[in-house]
Amino acid sequence: MVDAPKVTTKWKSAFEKDPFEVGTEGKIEFLLKVNEAAMRAKGASFVTSNLSFQNEQKFYASTDGSSIEQYIIRSLPSFTVTAVNRASGDFQTRSSLAGPKCVGYEYIETGPWLKEAEQAGEEAVAKLSAKPVTPGKYDLIIHPSNLWLTIHESVGHSTELDRALLWEADFAGTSFLTPDKAGKLQFGSKICNFFADRTQPQGLATVGFDDEGVLGQRWPLVKDGIFVDWQTTPRFSPAHRP
């Protein structure tokens, strides 16, 4: 480990309203409104909705002399509308599109959830009568969210340092991005850039300080198509230093 400066501080993520201080009745009322909006679509059969909140309280103390307290809130409202054609036995679903954010209950109060739920009901019903895709070549317009899982699997897991050092193999396996590849391996095209980012507003990885007491940072994993670094604390990374 490289040296890190001594830090004594308290840090909170950016949120306006702590969801754990909001009453259960208000949360239930919101979910029932989402369900009602989704069921306005003629032909919608049922809808499930939920609220998920994470309260992460972390205390870090080190022999460097650091003492850091952090309070982090993350929120995710979601729903899935299902339309069933009982005559044919077919059913189709449409889920909410928004992802989790490092924000508070204001996410629930300001988002267009009811409008989207109603639209989701209509689209689930429409999918029941949609024609099957005819095999052939097509131009596709892909929503950015389609890349979430692709990047998670191909870039996210492979750039984890513990997998690269063969210390971790659970579920996603080890990684081909071994230490000898940094700065050498052509990972993608020259316009391809990926970053590890613990500073992005509302980002799920955003923190004041990481698990080794280092200020949250942003650094490249792939730069101009070349693999240059791993996802890890800067105190451990062979390529990156604070």
C-alpha positions, 0 to 999 in steps of 0.5 A: 500500500502507498501512503495516504494523507491523514483525514478526520471528517464526516461525509454525507451523500447528496440527498434532500430527504432521507427515505428512512424518515418517510412514513410507510403510509406515504410510500404505500400510497405512492405504490398504489398510485403507480399501480392505478396508473398502469391499470388504466391501460385497457387490457393490462392484467396486473402490475407489481411495484416496489420501492428499494432504499439503501442506507449505508453508514460507514466508519473508517479508522486507520493507523495512518491516523484517519477517522472517517464517517460516511452516510450514503443513501441510494434509492430505486422505485420500480414496477412491472406491468403484465398484459395477458391474452387468456385466449392464446395463453400469451403474456407480455411485460414492460418494466420501468426504465429508470435505474437506481441513484445515489439520492433520497426520497426526492427521487420518488417525489419528482420523477414522472412515475405515474406517466411512465406507468400508464405508458408501460401498461399501454405498451405491454398490451401493444406487445401482445399484438406485435408481429414477430420479427422476420429474420433479416438485416436491420438498422437498430437504434439501441437505448443506452440502457441496453449497454448497462449489462453488456458493460457490466459483464465485459468491462466491469468484471474484467477490470476488477483487480482481484480477478486479474490477480486470480484471487477472485473467481466466484460467479464471474470467473477470473480476468484476462486483464492480468498485470502484464496487459496494462498499457499494452492490450488493445481493449477496443477501438481508439474512440473507446474510453471507460472510467472508474468514477467515484465522484459522479453526481448521483452515481451508485459508486460515489463516495466521499472516501473509499475503503482505504481512506482515500478521497473518491476519485475518477480514473481511466480503465480504458483510454483511447482503446488501450487497457490502462488500469483496474477498478480498485482503490488507488492505494493498491492499483499497480498503475494508478496512484493518488 
